[in-house]
Amino acid sequence: HTWPGATPVPTLGNTNLDFNASGEIWKFFRKHILTPTLNPVSVLENTATESLDIWPNPSSDFVIISGEEIQQADISITSILGQSFTLPNATQQEKGRLELDISQLKSGIYLIKVTNSEKVLSRILVKQ
């Protein structure tokens, strides 16, 4: 197949020059305004001194969140669609380690955000 309106390439065969596909697509899209309907989700960059691990990842039933940053921190989960979820059954296993039950979440991609008095860290979680 060739792209209508593109420069013909002899080895690919004939190219339709009756119209320009790129031009037609641009005419269509410029009529429509892209309006954000979702709350933007920001992911903050980490420095080498910050450690926050989520495993197993991907997971289907539970994840372990480990790192010094989870001590006295608020933990939130947001879907890629911007929906916030309350934490179901978070269990402190030991200092710096938290087990989180994610079995009630639908399959998808989530952002786990850990906020304490000093910083905010985010990690991606894939729920199977």
N, C-alpha and C positions, 0 to 999 in steps of 0.2 A: 504494500500500500504506500501511497505517497500523500503528502500534505497539499491540499488544494491551494493553488496560488504560489507555491514554493518554486524555487528554481528547479527545472527538470534535471533529473539524474538519469543518464542513459541506461545505466545498469539496473535501475529499478523499474523501468517501463514508463508508461505515459503518466503525465501529471495534468490534472484538470486546471486550466487557467481561466475558466469562466468566472470564478470569484476567488477572493483571498480569504481563506479560513481564519487566519490570524486577525485580519481586519474585522470580520463578522463577529468573532468572539469578543473582541475589544468593544465593538458597538453595543453588544448585549450587556457586558459587565459594567460599562461606564454609565448605563441608565440606572443602575442600582447602587444605593449607598449602603456601605457596610456599617451597621450600627451594632455596637457591642451590647449583647444581651446578658452577658455573664459578668460576674464580679471577677476582676483580674486576680490571679493567684501569682504571688511573687515567690521566687525561690532565692534565698540569700546565699551568696558565695561563702564558702567555708575557708578558714585558714588551716594550715597544717596542724595547729595545736588543738583544734576542735575535733573531738571524736564522738560520733553518734552513729551507732550501727543498728540496722534493722534486719533481722534474719529469722527464719528463712524468708527469702524474697526472690521470687514470688511465693505466696503462701495461700492456703485455703481456710485454715481454722484459727491459727494463732500466730503471733509474731513476738519476738523478744526485742525490746528496745534497750540498748545498753550504752552507757556513757555517763561521764560525770555530770553532764548537762541536765540529766533528767531528775536530779535531786531537787526537790521542792519546785518543780516546773509544772506549767500547764501544758497539757498535750491535747492537740486538736487534730481532727481528720477532716480533709476537704476533698471532694471528688474533683475530677478534671472539669466537671460541669459547674463547679462553684458551690455545690451543696455541702453544708457542714453537718457533721455527724457527732453525736455524743459518744464518749468512749464506753463501749460495753465491757464490763467486767475486767478492769485493769487490776492486776495483782502484782504487788511488789515482791519480787523473788529474793532479792538481796540488794545491798547498797549498789546503786548504779545499774540496776537491771530490773526491767519491768516486763511482765508478760501481758499481752493485750489480746483479748478474744475478738477476732474479726469475722467469726463464722456467720454473723447476721448481715454483713455487708454483701452487696451484689458484686459479681465479678467486674473488675475494672481497674483503673489506675487512680491512686489516691495520693494526696500530699499529707504527710504527717509533719506537724509543726510543733516543736518543743520550745516553749518560751519560759525563761527564768528571769530573774531580776537583772542579769547582765547581758543576755543575748537571745537571739532567736535563731534556731537551726531548723532546716527543713530537709526531709528525705522523701523520695518517691517510694511508694509501696504498690506492688502489683498483686491484686487479689484474684486468685483463680476461681 
